Amino acid sequence: MGETRAALNSAAASQLAYTTVMTILVRLFEKGYLARARQGRQFRYVATFDEASLPAAVGRRELRRLIERHGAATVAGFASDLTGADSKLTARLEELAHRDGDAT
């Protein structure tokens, strides 16, 4: 945690408090974006996604939240709207959805 705080504070105009950084790390851990392992009396946090795969992971999480909040039929309606506008985009989205669905 000390390394993380030092890195954040080196680029910040104002210094972040220890408790602020800890709150952020714990929240990211709870959301699955970080893993942690105990080292002595402290935890060492590491990213669970590489930078390239993070947008897809965040997108899937937000899509699940959208489905939970508004139902799958609403999301399906959005997807069907894409068919007329850009069928190549729709085909690509379906391909990615099937590929990502197989991986999860």
C-alpha positions as YAML, in Angstrom:
chain: A
units: angstrom
residues:
- id: 1
  name: MET
  ca: [0.00, 0.00, 0.00]
- id: 2
  name: GLY
  ca: [2.88, 2.35, 0.73]
- id: 3
  name: GLU
  ca: [4.21, 1.95, -2.81]
- id: 4
  name: THR
  ca: [0.78, 2.71, -4.25]
- id: 5
  name: ARG
  ca: [0.34, 5.81, -2.11]
- id: 6
  name: ALA
  ca: [3.82, 7.05, -2.98]
- id: 7
  name: ALA
  ca: [3.19, 6.54, -6.71]
- id: 8
  name: LEU
  ca: [-0.15, 8.34, -6.56]
- id: 9
  name: ASN
  ca: [1.25, 11.20, -4.50]
- id: 10
  name: SER
  ca: [4.25, 11.66, -6.80]
- id: 11
  name: ALA
  ca: [1.91, 12.69, -9.62]
- id: 12
  name: ALA
  ca: [-0.68, 14.56, -7.54]
- id: 13
  name: ALA
  ca: [-0.90, 18.27, -6.84]
- id: 14
  name: SER
  ca: [-2.09, 17.53, -3.30]
- id: 15
  name: GLN
  ca: [-1.12, 14.54, -1.20]
- id: 16
  name: LEU
  ca: [-3.63, 11.74, -0.67]
- id: 17
  name: ALA
  ca: [-4.14, 10.53, 2.89]
- id: 18
  name: TYR
  ca: [-3.38, 6.94, 3.85]
- id: 19
  name: THR
  ca: [-7.05, 6.32, 4.64]
- id: 20
  name: THR
  ca: [-8.14, 7.65, 1.24]
- id: 21
  name: VAL
  ca: [-5.81, 5.30, -0.61]
- id: 22
  name: MET
  ca: [-6.84, 2.37, 1.60]
- id: 23
  name: THR
  ca: [-10.53, 3.06, 0.95]
- id: 24
  name: ILE
  ca: [-9.94, 3.09, -2.80]
- id: 25
  name: LEU
  ca: [-7.86, -0.12, -2.71]
- id: 26
  name: VAL
  ca: [-10.43, -1.96, -0.60]
- id: 27
  name: ARG
  ca: [-13.28, -0.88, -2.89]
- id: 28
  name: LEU
  ca: [-11.36, -1.98, -5.99]
- id: 29
  name: PHE
  ca: [-10.64, -5.30, -4.27]
- id: 30
  name: GLU
  ca: [-14.33, -5.77, -3.40]
- id: 31
  name: LYS
  ca: [-15.30, -5.09, -7.02]
- id: 32
  name: GLY
  ca: [-12.78, -7.65, -8.28]
- id: 33
  name: TYR
  ca: [-10.37, -5.24, -9.95]
- id: 34
  name: LEU
  ca: [-7.61, -6.01, -7.45]
- id: 35
  name: ALA
  ca: [-6.39, -9.12, -5.66]
- id: 36
  name: ARG
  ca: [-4.53, -8.97, -2.39]
- id: 37
  name: ALA
  ca: [-2.17, -11.14, -0.41]
- id: 38
  name: ARG
  ca: [-1.08, -10.66, 3.15]
- id: 39
  name: GLN
  ca: [2.57, -9.76, 3.65]
- id: 40
  name: GLY
  ca: [3.29, -9.52, 7.33]
- id: 41
  name: ARG
  ca: [0.81, -7.07, 8.81]
- id: 42
  name: GLN
  ca: [-0.06, -5.51, 5.47]
- id: 43
  name: PHE
  ca: [-1.68, -6.47, 2.20]
- id: 44
  name: ARG
  ca: [-0.04, -6.29, -1.20]
- id: 45
  name: TYR
  ca: [-2.53, -5.42, -3.92]
- id: 46
  name: VAL
  ca: [-2.17, -6.43, -7.57]
- id: 47
  name: ALA
  ca: [-4.39, -5.78, -10.58]
- id: 48
  name: THR
  ca: [-6.59, -8.69, -11.64]
- id: 49
  name: PHE
  ca: [-6.74, -7.42, -15.25]
- id: 50
  name: ASP
  ca: [-4.04, -6.22, -17.56]
- id: 51
  name: GLU
  ca: [-4.58, -2.78, -19.04]
- id: 52
  name: ALA
  ca: [-5.71, -4.14, -22.41]
- id: 53
  name: SER
  ca: [-8.48, -6.34, -20.98]
- id: 54
  name: LEU
  ca: [-9.79, -3.86, -18.41]
- id: 55
  name: PRO
  ca: [-12.25, -2.06, -20.74]
- id: 56
  name: ALA
  ca: [-13.94, -5.35, -21.68]
- id: 57
  name: ALA
  ca: [-14.17, -6.39, -18.03]
- id: 58
  name: VAL
  ca: [-15.69, -3.05, -17.04]
- id: 59
  name: GLY
  ca: [-18.07, -3.22, -20.01]
- id: 60
  name: ARG
  ca: [-19.28, -6.70, -19.03]
- id: 61
  name: ARG
  ca: [-19.79, -5.57, -15.44]
- id: 62
  name: GLU
  ca: [-21.79, -2.54, -16.53]
- id: 63
  name: LEU
  ca: [-23.84, -4.63, -18.97]
- id: 64
  name: ARG
  ca: [-24.72, -7.06, -16.14]
- id: 65
  name: ARG
  ca: [-25.78, -4.10, -13.99]
- id: 66
  name: LEU
  ca: [-27.90, -2.73, -16.84]
- id: 67
  name: ILE
  ca: [-29.60, -6.10, -17.30]
- id: 68
  name: GLU
  ca: [-30.23, -6.42, -13.56]
- id: 69
  name: ARG
  ca: [-31.69, -2.92, -13.41]
- id: 70
  name: HIS
  ca: [-33.74, -2.86, -16.64]
- id: 71
  name: GLY
  ca: [-34.04, -6.47, -17.80]
- id: 72
  name: ALA
  ca: [-32.55, -8.44, -20.64]
- id: 73
  name: ALA
  ca: [-35.36, -7.44, -23.02]
- id: 74
  name: THR
  ca: [-34.32, -3.79, -22.79]
- id: 75
  name: VAL
  ca: [-30.71, -4.60, -23.56]
- id: 76
  name: ALA
  ca: [-31.79, -6.88, -26.39]
- id: 77
  name: GLY
  ca: [-33.76, -3.97, -27.81]
- id: 78
  name: PHE
  ca: [-30.63, -1.83, -27.83]
- id: 79
  name: ALA
  ca: [-28.73, -4.59, -29.62]
- id: 80
  name: SER
  ca: [-31.45, -5.00, -32.24]
- id: 81
  name: ASP
  ca: [-31.33, -1.24, -32.91]
- id: 82
  name: LEU
  ca: [-27.73, -1.73, -34.05]
- id: 83
  name: THR
  ca: [-28.71, -4.13, -36.81]
- id: 84
  name: GLY
  ca: [-30.20, -1.51, -39.07]
- id: 85
  name: ALA
  ca: [-27.60, 1.15, -38.36]
- id: 86
  name: ASP
  ca: [-24.47, -0.89, -38.99]
- id: 87
  name: SER
  ca: [-24.78, -4.59, -39.65]
- id: 88
  name: LYS
  ca: [-20.97, -5.03, -39.63]
- id: 89
  name: LEU
  ca: [-20.89, -3.57, -36.12]
- id: 90
  name: THR
  ca: [-23.70, -5.88, -35.03]
- id: 91
  name: ALA
  ca: [-21.90, -8.92, -36.45]
- id: 92
  name: ARG
  ca: [-18.71, -7.93, -34.66]
- id: 93
  name: LEU
  ca: [-20.54, -7.39, -31.36]
- id: 94
  name: GLU
  ca: [-22.21, -10.79, -31.65]
- id: 95
  name: GLU
  ca: [-18.86, -12.41, -32.40]
- id: 96
  name: LEU
  ca: [-17.29, -10.76, -29.35]
- id: 97
  name: ALA
  ca: [-20.26, -11.65, -27.16]
- id: 98
  name: HIS
  ca: [-20.07, -15.32, -28.13]
- id: 99
  name: ARG
  ca: [-16.30, -15.42, -27.69]
- id: 100
  name: ASP
  ca: [-16.44, -13.69, -24.29]
- id: 101
  name: GLY
  ca: [-19.39, -15.84, -23.26]
- id: 102
  name: ASP
  ca: [-17.35, -18.97, -23.90]
- id: 103
  name: ALA
  ca: [-14.48, -17.64, -21.78]
- id: 104
  name: THR
  ca: [-16.59, -16.83, -18.72]
...
